[in-house]
Amino acid sequence: MKKLLASTFIALGAYALANSAQAADSCGKVSIAEMNWASASVAAYVDKAILESGYGCDINIVSGDTMPTFASMNEKGEPDIAPELWVNAVRTPLDEAIKDDRLVQASKILSDGGVEGWWVPKFITDEHPDIKTVQDALEHPDLFPAPEDPSKGAVYNCPSGWNCQISTANLYKALGAQDKGFTLVDTGSAAGLDGSIANAFEKKTGWFGYYWAPTSILGKYDMVRLSFGVPNDKAEWDKCTAVPDCPEPKVNSYPTSDVFTVVTKKFSEENSIAMGYLEKRAWDNQTVGKVLAWMDENQATGEDAAVYFLQNYEDMWTKWVSPEVAEKVKADL
């Protein structure tokens, strides 16, 4: 009888351990925020494909944006994953949420961060290798003719109504660009700004001004971001560079934006294997830009672009997962 009881307890113990291991490996239902910009949409669907095919998760994609998604995750614990959260906008409350065990910061999904700056076409720097900084470019107004008055140089501004319009105008003033023969050009919108770059490349004409990454334009056109010759001074940025009509702006560099994947604490504890993937998953702006350029040229959705990425960048994403998981994802593609 004792032997029988012992055998029963051993069997029950083994069964419990097996079920425990299976539960730990099981992903279950997972909600992913699809933010309302292109790179974040692609990231959401890359995660959906890998987590569904590779880890057996039941994925629900939900619409999101930086502030409402963060607030919902912080206060309600949903959605489970924000693949591309630009955390500079929520840095202080995010730090508090991490400290209080509500949220967890996983990978730095944009390995080189979200970047802003003043750019020129690479064909300009190839022909004029002395142009390495913004100040260098300002010595050559003839290379960057203004659309309304080619006798002047042009600095193209950030789209109207965006915060970067303020900082660009202040930097234009700080650099004395007007005195160097430049005018600040307002294209009116992101589409207008993109069109000015496309037109410059089509005509092989110099272009100089504000842009940011990752974007489809920088994936399609080979551009060079110029140095301002100084590091970012955050105190000066907050006090003046980003303040409308600052009377005496100083030369400053745009800050790099930290862009992380953020998950709820509950998800991180219940999906340790999937967390292993999310802690490794990261891509650079050049790769994202190329995928976004394909997406734009083909009028594709974020889901289409995710499939394109998985089919064409195996060398990158297969390093984020085990060989077994990679084979499952490839089979479903």
Backbone torsions as a table, in degrees:
resi	resn	phi	psi	omega
1	MET	NA	-43.0	179.1
2	LYS	-62.0	-40.6	179.3
3	LYS	-64.6	-39.3	179.9
4	LEU	-64.5	-44.0	178.0
5	LEU	-63.0	-41.8	179.6
6	ALA	-61.6	-43.9	179.4
7	SER	-62.8	-39.1	179.5
8	THR	-63.8	-45.7	179.5
9	PHE	-62.8	-39.2	178.7
10	ILE	-63.1	-43.9	-179.6
11	ALA	-64.2	-43.4	178.5
12	LEU	-63.1	-38.8	178.7
13	GLY	-64.3	-43.0	179.1
14	ALA	-63.9	-41.0	178.7
15	TYR	-62.2	-42.9	-180.0
16	ALA	-64.6	-41.9	178.9
17	LEU	-63.9	-41.3	180.0
18	ALA	-63.5	-44.1	179.1
19	ASN	-65.7	-36.3	178.8
20	SER	-64.1	-44.3	179.5
21	ALA	-64.0	-40.5	179.8
22	GLN	-64.5	-39.8	179.0
23	ALA	-64.4	-39.0	-179.7
24	ALA	-65.6	-33.2	-178.2
25	ASP	-84.1	-16.6	-176.3
26	SER	-78.3	135.5	-177.0
27	CYS	-90.6	-45.1	178.8
28	GLY	77.3	-157.3	-178.1
29	LYS	-82.2	132.6	-177.6
30	VAL	-136.9	133.0	176.6
31	SER	-105.5	134.8	-178.9
32	ILE	-122.4	131.7	178.2
33	ALA	-81.0	126.1	171.9
34	GLU	-99.8	101.0	-179.7
35	MET	-67.2	161.3	-171.8
36	ASN	-91.3	41.2	168.8
37	TRP	-138.7	158.4	-164.4
38	ALA	-60.6	-49.7	-175.7
39	SER	-62.2	-37.2	179.7
40	ALA	-70.7	-33.8	177.5
41	SER	-64.7	-44.3	178.1
42	VAL	-61.9	-45.0	-179.5
43	ALA	-58.9	-41.3	-179.6
44	ALA	-61.1	-41.9	-177.6
45	TYR	-79.3	-26.2	170.6
46	VAL	-63.6	-46.4	178.0
47	ASP	-62.0	-41.2	178.9
48	LYS	-58.6	-48.7	-177.8
49	ALA	-61.9	-46.2	-176.9
50	ILE	-71.2	-42.9	-179.0
51	LEU	-69.6	-35.6	177.9
52	GLU	-72.1	-55.0	-174.6
53	SER	-74.3	-40.5	-174.5
54	GLY	-86.0	-29.9	-173.5
55	TYR	-122.7	0.3	176.3
56	GLY	71.9	23.2	179.1
57	CYS	-75.2	152.9	173.4
58	ASP	-102.7	100.7	-168.3
59	ILE	-94.9	136.3	172.8
60	ASN	-121.8	118.1	177.6
61	ILE	-87.4	128.7	179.1
62	VAL	-123.2	148.1	179.7
63	SER	-68.6	146.4	-178.9
64	GLY	-151.8	169.5	172.5
65	ASP	-154.2	162.5	-168.8
66	THR	-52.2	-60.6	-173.1
67	MET	-69.6	-50.2	-179.8
68	PRO	-64.5	-36.2	178.7
69	THR	-66.4	-45.4	178.5
70	PHE	-60.2	-45.7	-178.7
71	ALA	-60.9	-42.0	-179.4
72	SER	-66.7	-42.4	178.1
73	MET	-64.5	-41.0	-176.9
74	ASN	-70.4	-39.8	-174.3
75	GLU	-95.2	-34.4	-174.8
76	LYS	-113.0	-10.9	-178.8
77	GLY	74.4	24.4	177.7
78	GLU	-151.2	146.4	-0.9
79	PRO	-68.3	173.4	-177.9
80	ASP	-73.8	-35.3	-171.9
81	ILE	-133.6	132.5	166.9
82	ALA	-113.7	100.0	-172.8
83	PRO	-62.8	-37.1	-175.6
84	GLU	-133.0	88.2	-179.8
85	LEU	-105.8	119.8	177.2
86	TRP	-80.5	97.0	-163.5
87	VAL	-78.8	-12.3	178.4
88	ASN	-57.5	-31.5	-178.2
89	ALA	-74.1	-18.9	-176.7
90	VAL	-131.9	25.4	-170.9
91	ARG	-57.4	-48.8	-176.5
92	THR	-66.4	-51.7	177.8
93	PRO	-65.2	-29.6	177.0
94	LEU	-66.5	-44.2	177.1
95	ASP	-58.0	-39.9	178.8
96	GLU	-66.9	-40.4	-180.0
97	ALA	-66.4	-36.4	176.8
98	ILE	-68.2	-43.7	179.1
99	LYS	-61.5	-36.7	-178.0
100	ASP	-89.4	10.1	176.9
101	ASP	61.1	38.4	173.5
102	ARG	-100.9	-36.4	-178.5
103	LEU	-129.8	159.2	179.8
104	VAL	-132.1	133.8	176.9
105	GLN	-90.3	118.7	-179.4
106	ALA	-94.4	-125.0	-174.5
107	SER	-75.7	156.4	166.8
108	LYS	-82.7	91.9	-168.5
109	ILE	-61.6	-39.5	172.1
110	LEU	-93.8	101.9	-170.8
111	SER	-61.4	-31.4	177.8
112	ASP	-103.5	12.4	175.5
113	GLY	75.3	167.9	172.8
114	GLY	-81.7	128.1	-172.6
115	VAL	-120.7	147.8	175.1
116	GLU	-129.1	159.4	177.2
117	GLY	168.5	-170.1	175.0
118	TRP	-106.8	131.6	-171.0
119	TRP	-124.1	158.8	170.9
120	VAL	-136.8	157.3	175.5
121	PRO	-63.0	146.9	179.9
122	LYS	-64.9	-29.0	179.6
123	PHE	-65.1	-23.7	176.0
124	ILE	-71.7	-47.1	-179.8
125	THR	-70.5	-26.6	175.4
126	ASP	-66.5	-40.2	-179.1
127	GLU	-80.9	-24.8	-177.9
128	HIS	-132.4	75.1	-175.6
129	PRO	-62.7	-11.5	177.4
130	ASP	-74.2	-14.5	180.0
131	ILE	-85.8	100.5	180.0
132	LYS	-120.1	-22.2	-177.5
133	THR	-124.5	166.6	174.4
134	VAL	-59.1	-40.6	-179.9
135	GLN	-62.7	-37.0	177.2
136	ASP	-62.3	-45.2	-178.7
137	ALA	-62.6	-35.4	-178.7
138	LEU	-68.7	-11.9	175.5
139	GLU	-82.9	-3.2	-175.2
140	HIS	-130.3	62.6	179.5
141	PRO	-59.5	-26.4	-179.5
142	ASP	-66.1	-22.9	-178.8
143	LEU	-81.1	-14.7	-174.0
144	PHE	-129.8	65.7	-172.6
145	PRO	-62.1	136.3	177.4
146	ALA	-72.4	142.7	-175.8
147	PRO	-63.4	-34.0	-177.7
148	GLU	-90.4	-23.3	-177.9
149	ASP	-147.7	88.2	-176.0
150	PRO	-60.3	-12.2	177.9
151	SER	-73.9	-13.5	178.2
152	LYS	-111.5	157.0	173.3
153	GLY	-84.2	160.7	-179.1
154	ALA	-122.1	134.9	165.7
155	VAL	-112.9	115.8	-178.4
156	TYR	-82.2	129.6	-175.2
157	ASN	-86.8	165.9	172.3
158	CYS	-63.5	152.8	179.9
159	PRO	-54.2	146.7	-178.0
160	SER	-58.3	136.4	176.7
161	GLY	88.3	-10.2	178.6
162	TRP	-86.8	151.5	179.8
163	ASN	-59.6	-32.8	-178.1
164	CYS	-66.7	-16.6	175.8
165	GLN	-64.4	-35.4	179.6
166	ILE	-68.8	-49.6	-177.5
167	SER	-65.4	-37.9	179.2
168	THR	-65.0	-42.4	178.4
169	ALA	-63.6	-39.9	179.0
170	ASN	-67.1	-38.4	178.9
171	LEU	-70.2	-36.8	175.3
172	TYR	-57.5	-41.8	179.3
173	LYS	-70.3	-44.6	-178.2
174	ALA	-62.1	-33.5	-178.0
175	LEU	-82.9	-6.4	-177.9
176	GLY	64.4	34.8	-174.2
177	ALA	-63.3	-35.4	-179.8
178	GLN	-63.2	-40.3	179.5
179	ASP	-68.5	-18.8	179.8
180	LYS	-93.8	9.6	175.3
181	GLY	93.5	19.2	-179.3
182	PHE	-109.5	151.3	172.2
183	THR	-119.3	148.4	-179.5
184	LEU	-91.3	117.2	-173.2
185	VAL	-99.6	125.9	176.6
186	ASP	-100.1	114.3	-179.0
187	THR	-86.7	-7.5	173.9
188	GLY	89.2	-31.4	-175.9
189	SER	-159.9	169.0	176.1
190	ALA	-62.8	-38.4	178.6
191	ALA	-64.1	-39.4	178.0
192	GLY	-65.5	-40.1	177.9
193	LEU	-64.6	-45.2	178.0
194	ASP	-60.9	-41.0	-179.6
195	GLY	-63.7	-34.8	179.2
196	SER	-66.9	-36.0	178.1
197	ILE	-70.5	-46.1	179.2
198	ALA	-58.9	-41.5	179.7
199	ASN	-64.5	-38.9	179.3
200	ALA	-64.6	-40.4	-179.9
201	PHE	-71.9	-35.7	178.9
202	GLU	-64.2	-38.9	-177.4
203	LYS	-96.4	-0.7	-176.6
204	LYS	53.9	45.7	178.5
205	THR	-107.4	147.0	179.8
206	GLY	-62.3	144.8	177.0
207	TRP	-138.4	142.2	-174.9
208	PHE	-149.8	123.0	178.1
209	GLY	167.4	-168.4	-175.3
210	TYR	-76.7	138.4	167.8
211	TYR	-159.2	176.5	-175.4
212	TRP	-143.8	165.4	179.7
213	ALA	-140.3	149.4	9.2
214	PRO	-89.2	142.3	179.8
215	THR	-148.8	160.5	179.2
216	SER	-67.1	-34.2	-179.4
217	ILE	-60.5	-45.6	-179.1
218	LEU	-75.2	-15.0	171.7
219	GLY	-79.8	-28.2	-177.0
220	LYS	-90.8	-38.8	-176.0
221	TYR	-114.5	137.3	-176.4
222	ASP	-82.1	104.3	-176.9
223	MET	-118.4	157.3	-180.0
224	VAL	-120.9	127.1	176.2
225	ARG	-86.3	126.2	-177.1
226	LEU	-90.0	149.1	177.4
227	SER	-79.6	146.9	172.5
228	PHE	-89.9	-1.9	176.2
229	GLY	81.4	-1.2	179.1
230	VAL	-139.2	153.4	175.6
231	PRO	-75.3	165.8	176.4
232	ASN	-67.7	128.8	175.2
233	ASP	-105.7	99.8	-174.2
234	LYS	-61.7	-41.8	-179.3
235	ALA	-61.4	-44.5	178.7
236	GLU	-65.9	-38.1	179.5
237	TRP	-60.6	-49.1	-177.9
238	ASP	-69.4	-33.1	-175.7
239	LYS	-81.1	-32.7	-171.2
240	CYS	-141.1	-52.8	-171.4
241	THR	-54.8	-39.4	-177.5
242	ALA	-98.6	12.4	-177.6
243	VAL	-103.9	129.5	-178.5
244	PRO	-58.1	136.1	174.5
245	ASP	55.5	38.1	175.7
246	CYS	-61.1	128.3	-171.8
247	PRO	-67.9	-35.3	-176.5
248	GLU	-135.1	70.4	179.7
249	PRO	-69.2	149.4	177.0
250	LYS	-110.4	158.8	176.5
251	VAL	-63.5	132.1	-176.7
252	ASN	-146.8	162.4	174.9
253	SER	-105.5	147.4	176.3
254	TYR	-64.5	141.3	176.4
255	PRO	-73.5	150.2	171.9
256	THR	-84.4	133.0	-178.5
257	SER	-88.9	129.4	174.3
258	ASP	-77.2	129.1	-178.3
259	VAL	-126.7	111.0	-174.4
260	PHE	-120.4	158.9	164.2
261	THR	-87.3	130.4	179.8
262	VAL	-122.2	136.3	179.9
263	VAL	-129.3	162.7	176.1
264	THR	-75.6	153.0	178.8
265	LYS	-59.6	-40.3	-179.7
266	LYS	-59.1	-45.6	178.6
267	PHE	-61.4	-44.5	-177.1
268	SER	-61.6	-33.9	-178.6
269	GLU	-80.2	-32.5	-175.5
270	GLU	-93.1	-10.0	-176.7
271	ASN	-134.9	60.8	-174.8
272	SER	-62.2	-35.8	-178.4
273	ILE	-70.1	-45.2	177.0
274	ALA	-63.8	-32.7	176.8
275	MET	-62.9	-33.0	177.0
276	GLY	-58.6	-38.7	176.3
277	TYR	-67.9	-48.5	-176.0
278	LEU	-65.6	-24.4	178.5
279	GLU	-79.8	-18.1	-179.9
280	LYS	-99.6	-25.5	-169.1
281	ARG	-71.2	116.7	178.7
282	ALA	-156.8	147.2	175.9
283	TRP	-140.7	162.1	-175.4
284	ASP	-97.5	164.6	-176.8
285	ASN	-62.1	-33.7	-179.3
286	GLN	-64.9	-43.7	178.4
287	THR	-64.2	-47.9	179.9
288	VAL	-59.7	-42.8	179.6
289	GLY	-59.3	-40.7	179.2
290	LYS	-66.5	-40.4	178.2
291	VAL	-65.7	-41.4	179.3
292	LEU	-67.1	-34.7	177.5
293	ALA	-64.6	-42.6	176.0
294	TRP	-61.3	-42.8	-179.5
295	MET	-60.7	-43.2	-178.9
296	ASP	-68.4	-45.0	-177.4
297	GLU	-65.1	-30.9	-176.9
298	ASN	-102.0	6.9	-178.1
299	GLN	47.8	45.0	-174.3
300	ALA	-92.0	162.0	175.9
301	THR	-87.6	171.1	175.2
302	GLY	-60.5	-35.4	179.1
303	GLU	-68.0	-41.8	176.3
304	ASP	-60.0	-45.1	-177.6
305	ALA	-66.3	-32.4	177.2
306	ALA	-64.7	-41.7	177.3
307	VAL	-64.0	-43.0	177.6
308	TYR	-57.9	-45.3	179.0
309	PHE	-61.1	-48.7	-177.2
310	LEU	-64.1	-31.8	179.3
311	GLN	-79.0	-27.7	-171.8
312	ASN	-111.4	-7.3	-178.2
313	TYR	-129.4	45.4	-179.6
314	GLU	-58.6	-37.3	-178.5
315	ASP	-59.7	-26.3	180.0
316	MET	-86.6	-57.9	-170.0
317	TRP	-74.0	-25.2	179.2
318	THR	-68.2	-15.8	175.7
319	LYS	-78.8	-12.3	-179.4
320	TRP	-85.5	-15.0	-173.5
321	VAL	-133.1	170.4	176.5
322	SER	-73.9	159.9	177.7
323	PRO	-57.4	-35.7	-179.9
324	GLU	-64.9	-44.7	178.5
325	VAL	-64.9	-41.5	179.5
326	ALA	-58.6	-41.8	-179.7
327	GLU	-65.5	-37.5	177.4
328	LYS	-63.4	-43.0	-179.7
329	VAL	-66.2	-44.9	178.9
330	LYS	-60.1	-40.3	-178.8
331	ALA	-63.0	-39.4	-179.3
332	ASP	-74.9	-25.9	176.8
333	LEU	-65.0	NA	NA
